[in-house]
């Protein structure tokens, strides 16, 4: 998991002394409660210390799932034969690694006709998704991007009574008190797994409703904001095709035998003899670009990029367990909450930072293994690092970085990038090949119209991440009994001494006080309030502050 502990303006909450222990003792009752498991991995020290910290917090603890637990319903579907069809005849199918994707997309579709019990496989909005096989502990809160899509049996769907509870559960499972409890329950020698029964062992604090709602709504808002970001990216892609009068490649790509066979003149070889380079779809894309009324250049043009940076010098690495600079893999670049992120020692890699460090609105494109995945770096990833398997693109001063992203991430950009790949086992694309990729150059007004949608989406991704980190930090602070707000000003004459407040069982409940106060407000004043005030209170508050 990556959090703001890696950035100077955020301070990591120091774990209790228990978390620093490297060994622990196990009671017989713990062995019995764990299903008489004797392997050490079933009694993770990290998980043991997390539970100890929860018990020492003074908060009431309940089971995550099961009778008397916070959630009453969970399942991981079933094993089934997967029959893949075209998108028109199926529903999108996601793997366990897809659930933490910033933009869940897939080219696999399960047959509606031949897949039984599709309703069980389909994700419902606000389900808490937990990866249970292979990589354990990927957590996602299902938003609109997941609704109606199917996920594999390697994902547990945990259902809560309402979205706020679901958001609270997701925040806890992503915290340092929740995730270790999941990972300690694994079994298996090669591919590890967890089962539904293991969720009953997970202890979660039963916070007061107002606290639980506060955390849950931050998580739900983050999911909704990320949905809006993905909608803007889709709109940018649609606008790109519309403004440039480019049909989608799927509508014009050769089909049948024509998709596998094409004739190439010697003058068209361009020094490449592989059939993959002379892909008929790529040839169709080039033909469409040649017919455009706007100018077409290459990505390496100084009007498009000021630098295409391939990582070539970064080799020897020194890792640290805590406090290092996050080093993302090419896969983790596309994940909301990547786990097992390695940390680079700051002192050992100062000279490497100019080459490997990420910047806001920098564009990263995978260049090894899986080719052509495109990411625009959000603000929260700035000053993190990524390995050599992603080539960086820095937009020119007069080029909208959002437009550059929109083109490279489009069906045309992907096709023109992947055709350049070479290698028999692990595919590669080098800097010069990226530089040769064609890109249309419409007038700046059109580029900005498309690109600004992408930049706005990137800002929303950052907002979503910060909401989630805020929720997790607040939760961890309450468990650690540490304040999350600054202390009251000692010179304030209105300061209240909290130590002198006593509990009065005969006091009027707060909801009755609210009812008495609200009854004094005339009906015509109530009618002036927006009907969505409860849902968009923060937005209206910001508007009011801006007016002041």
N, C-alpha and C positions, 0 to 999 in steps of 0.2 A: 504494500500500500504506500502511496506517496501522499504526503501532507505538507503543510506550510512550514513544518519544522526545518525544511531545507532552506528557507528564505529568512534573511536577517530580521525582517519586520515581524516575524511570527516566532513565538517562543514555545518550545516543546514542553508540555506538562511533564515534569519529572515523575516517573513511576514511584510508587511506594517502595520501601526497602525490600519488600517481599519479591519484587520483580527483578532484583539484582541477584537473587540466589541462583546458584548453578546446580544445586542438588536439593532434594527434598525427600521426605519420608511419606509413605503411602499407608493408610490404614486398611485393615482387612475389609471394612465396610465399603471403602471406595472400590476395592477390587470386585466385591460382589455387585455393587451398583453398576459397575462397568461391564457386567456380563461375564465375570470371572476371566477377564483378559489379563494375561501375565506379561505381555510385551511392554517394554518401557515406553514405546511411542504412544500407548494408550493413556499414559499419565504424564503428558507433556508438562515440563516445568513452567513454561510460559503460560499454559492454560491454568495450571494449578495456582500460579501466582496471581493470575487475573481473577480467578474465583475468590482467592483469599482477599484480594483488594476489594472485591464487591462485598464480601461478608464484613470486612472492616469498615465499609463506608457507612454502615448504619441504615442503609436503605433496605426495604423489604424486597426479597427476591422471590421470583416465581419461575416456573419452567417456561421455556419459549413455546413449547408445543405439547399438546396432550391434555388429559383431563385436569382441569384446574390451571391450565397454562394460559398464556396470553393469546395464543392462536389455537383454534380448534380444528382447522382443516388444512391438510397438506397432502400432496401426492407427487409422484415422479412419473406419472403415466405408466407406460408398459413397453416392453420390447416388441417391435413390429417390423415387418418387411417393408422396406422403403421403396416405393415405386415413384420415380421422378418423372415429371411431365413438363410440358411447356407452361409458361405462366398463366396462359388463358384457361388451362384445365386444372390448375392446382392452387395451393396456398403456400406462401413462403415458409421455408423450413430453416430454423436456426440451430446451430450447435451450441454447446455449453460455453465455448469461448466467445460466441457472438453476443452474449447477453450483456457484456460490459463494453460493447462497441459504442463509440460516439455517434455513429450513424449506422444502425443495424440494417445491413443489406445482404442479400443473398441471391445466387443464381440457381438455387435448388428449390423446386416446388413439388410438394407431395400431391399425389393424385387425389382429388376429391371423391372420385368414383371407387377407387380400389383401396383406400386407406380407411380402416375401421375406427370408429370412435374418435373422429376428428375433434369433436367438442371437448374431449379430455386432453388432447394434445395442444389445443389452442390456448394461448395465454389470455387471461382476463386483465383488464386495467387495474393497476395497483396490487397485483400479485407481487410478492417478494420472491425473486428468482435466485436460487442458490446452486452453484455447480457442485455436483456430488461425485464426479468420476474424473480421474486424471488430475487436473488442477482443482484442488478443493478450496472453496471459500470465495469464489467470484460472486459478488452480490450485486443485484440490480433491482431497481424498483420499476416495475413495468408501467410505461407510459403509453401514449398513443402509438409510438413507433413499434411497440410490441403487440398491441391489441389485434387479435385475429390471426396472428402468426403462430405457427406450431414450433415447439422446441422439443429436443430429443429427450429420451428417458434419462439422460445424464444431468438433467436439471430438475431440482425440487421446486414445486410451486407452493409457496406458503401463503395462505389467505388469511387476512385479518378482517375484523368487523367493519372497519372504515378506513379511508385513506390515511388519516392522521396516525392511526396505530401502525399501519403498514410502513409509513415513513419513519416512524420511531424505531420499528424493528430493523429496517434497513440501515439506519444510522448506527444502531447498536452493533449489528453484525459486522459493520465495516470498522468499528472502533477497535482499540487494542484490548478491550475487555471481551469482545464478542468473537472475532475471527479466530483467536487461538482455541476457543472452545470447540469450534467446528473442526479445525484441522487436527486436533488431538484424537478425534474419534475414528480416524481413517484405519482401514484394514486393506490388506492386499500386498503382495510382494513386488509385483511389477507395476501394475496400474492400481492405484489406491482408490478407495470408494468410501462413502458414508451412506447411511440409510436413514429413513424417517425416524426410526427408533432412537438414533443418536441425538436428534433434536430435543428429545425429552430431557437429556442430560444438560442441555444448555441453560444456564441461569441468567435471567435478565431482570434488572431492577424494575419494580412496580412503582414508577414515579407517579406523583399526583397528576391528575388529568391535565391541569393547565401546563405543566412542564412537558408532559408527553405530547400534547397538542402543539406546543411551541416548536419542539424538535421535528415532529412529523410534518408540520406545514412547511418548514424550511426545505425538507427533502422533497415534498410534493411540488413545491414551487420550482425547485431546481429541475425536476423532471419536466414540468410544463414549459419552462424556459428553454430547455434543450429541445423539446418538440418544436417550439417556434423557430429555433435556430435551424433545425433540419428542414422545416417548411421553407425558410428563406433560401436555403441552398438549393432546394428543388425548384423554387421560383427562378433563381439565378440561372439554373441550367435550362429551364424552359425559355427564359428570355434570351439566352445566348443563341439558341436555335432560331428563335423567332426574329430577332433583330438582324441576324446574319443570313436569314432565309436558308438555313441548313436543315434538311430533313434528318430525322434520326437514322442512324446507320442500320438499325434493325429493320427499317422499312425499305431500304434500298440495297442491302447486302445481298450478294448472289446466294442462291439456295440450291440444294440438290448437288448434282455433279459440278455445277459451275462454281460452287464454293470450295471445291477441292482441286480444281484444275484451272490453270490460266497460262496464257502464252506471254512470254517476255522477250522483248527484243534485246539484242546485245547492248544497245545504247542505254537500256533501262536497268542493267545489272547493278550499277553503282558499286561495283567491287564486291557484291554479296551474291553467293551462289545458293544459299539456303532457301528452301521453299518457304520457310516461315517469314522471311523478310519480304517476299513477294506475295504476301497474303492478299487474296482477291478483295477482302474487305478493306484493307489498307489502300489498295489501288483505287477502290471506289471512293474512299475518303479523299484521296488526293485529287481525284477528278472533280469532286464537288467543290473543293477549295479553289481549283483552277478556274472555275466558272463564276466565282464571287466577283461582285462589283467593287469590293474594297481590296486594299493591298494585302498581300500575304508575305510574311517574312519567316524567319526562324527564331526559335526561343533564344538562341545565342546572340541575336542582334542586340547591340548596345541600347537600342530604343526599348527593348523588352526587359532585359536583365542586366544588372550591373555586375553580377557574379553568379556563376554556377559552381558551387563548391562541392567537390568530391573529397571525402576524408581519405587521405593517403598516408599521413605521417603518424597518426594515432595508432599505436600498436601495443606497447607494454602498458599494463594496467595495474594499479594498486588500489585494492578495495578496502573499505572500512565498514564495520557493522553499523555504526551510528554516526550521524552528522555529516555524511559525505554528500557529494554532489550527485543528484540522481542521474543515472545513465540508462536511458531508455533503449530498448531494442526496437527494430523496425516494426514489430508487432505491437509493442506497448505504446507507440506513438498514436495509435488509433483507439486506445482504450480509455474509458472514463476513470477507472480506479485500478490501475495495474498493480499487481502484487508481485512480491519477490523482485522488486527493483533494486539493482545493485547501486552502491554508493561509492563514488571515486574519492580517494584521498585528495583533499584540496591542495595541500602543499606539493604533492607529487605530480599534479597535472595542471599547474598554473600555465605552463607553456603550451599545453594542448587546447586550452579553452578557446582561443580565437578560431580554431578549426572545428571543434565539436560542439560548441555552445549554441543553444537555440535562441532565437529572437522572435518577438511578437510579429506576426504576419509574415514571417519567413515561411517558405513553402518547402516541404520535404516530400520527396518521391522515392519510393523503395526501388533500389537498383540491384538487389541480389536476392535470389530465391524467388519469392513472389514479386513480380515486376509490375510497376505502374500504379501502385496505390498512392494516392495523393492526400496530403494533410497540410492545412494552414495552421501555423502554430498560434494557439491562444496565449493571452497575456500570462496566465498562471504557469505556463511551461517555459516562459522566458528565463534564461540563465540556467535552466537544466541542460543536459547534454543528451546526445543520441549517438549510437555507434555508426560504424562506417557503412552500414547497409541501407542508408538513406542519403541521397544526394540533396543538397540544399540549393534553393533558388532564391536570390534576392532581386526583387523587382527594381527596375530603373526608376530614377527620380520622377519621371513623367508617366510612368506606367502604374496603373492601379493594381496593387497586389491581388485584390479580389478577382479582377478579371483574369489575371494570369492563372490563378487557382481554378477558376471556373472552366477555362479552356483545357488545362491539363487534366482536370477531373472529369471532363465530358467524355462521351463515347468516342469522339474524334481524337481527343488527346490521348486517351488510353490506347486506342488502336495504333496510333502513330508512334507511341512510346514502346509498346510491347513488340512491335515488329522488329525492333532493333536488337532484341535480346539474343545472346549467343551463349553457348555452353551446352554440353551433353547431359550433365547431371544437375548442376546448380547454375541456373541462368543468371547472366550478368548484363548490365547496361552501363557504359562508361560515360564520362563527361561530354566527350565529343559527340556521342550519339544523341544525348539529350539536347545538345546545342543545335543539332540538325532538324529537330522536330518542327514542323510547320505550325504557324499560328497566324490567324487573320488579324489585321490591324484596322478596325473601324475607327471612326472619329472619336476623340476623347469623351464626348458627351455620352456615347453609347457604351464605351468601356466603363465609364464611371457608373452609369445606370445599372449595369450588370455587376460590376465589382463591389459597389457599395452594399449591395444585398449580402454578399459574402462577408464583408468586413463587419456588418451589423451582426450576422450570425456568429462570427468569431467572438464578438463582444458578449453575446448572450451565452456562449459556451463558458466564457470566463465567469460570468455572473452565476451560472448554474453551479460551477465548481466551488465558488466562494460560499454560496448558500449551503452546500453540502458540508464543506469544511467547518463552517460556522456551527452547523447542527452537531457535528461529531465532536467538535471542541467543547461546546457547551455541555454535552452529555458527559464527556470524559472529565470535565471540570467538576460537575456535580458529584460524580462518583468519587473523585479524588478529594472532595470537600474543599475545592479551591474556588475563589470568586472569579466570575467572568466579567465583572464590571469594576470600574475604579471605585475606591473608597470615597465616602462622603467627605466634603470639604470640612475640616475641623473648625474653620472660622464661620461656617454657616449658622446663623442664629436659629434656623428652622430645623437643624439637625435633630434626628430622633435617636435616642439611645435605645437600641434594640434589646439590650440586656435587661431593660426595665419593663418590657412589655410582657404581660401575663395573659394566659388564655382565659377567656370568659365564656363558659358554656351557654350563658343566657343571652349572649350578644345577638343582635338581629343578623341573619344571614346576608351575605353581600348581595345575593340576587334580589332579595326583598328591598334592600337599600336602593339598588339600581332601579327597581320598579317604582319606588316612591319618587325618586328624582325625575325619572322619565315621564311620570304622570304630570309633572308640573310644566312640561314643555308643550306649547300649543300644537294642535294637529297640523296647522299650516307650516310650521317649522319642520316637522318630521317629513312632510312631503317634499321639502327641498333637498333632502338627502338622496344621493345616488342609490339606486336599487341594488347595485353590486358593491356597496361600501365594505361589507364584511370580507369579501373576497379580494378586493383591490385597495384595502386601506393604505398599504405602504405606498402605492402609486399616487393616490390622492394626497397623501402626506408630503411626498416629494414635490408635487405640483404646487402645493400651498407654500412650502418653504421657498420654492423658486420665485413665487409671486412676492413673497415678503422681501 
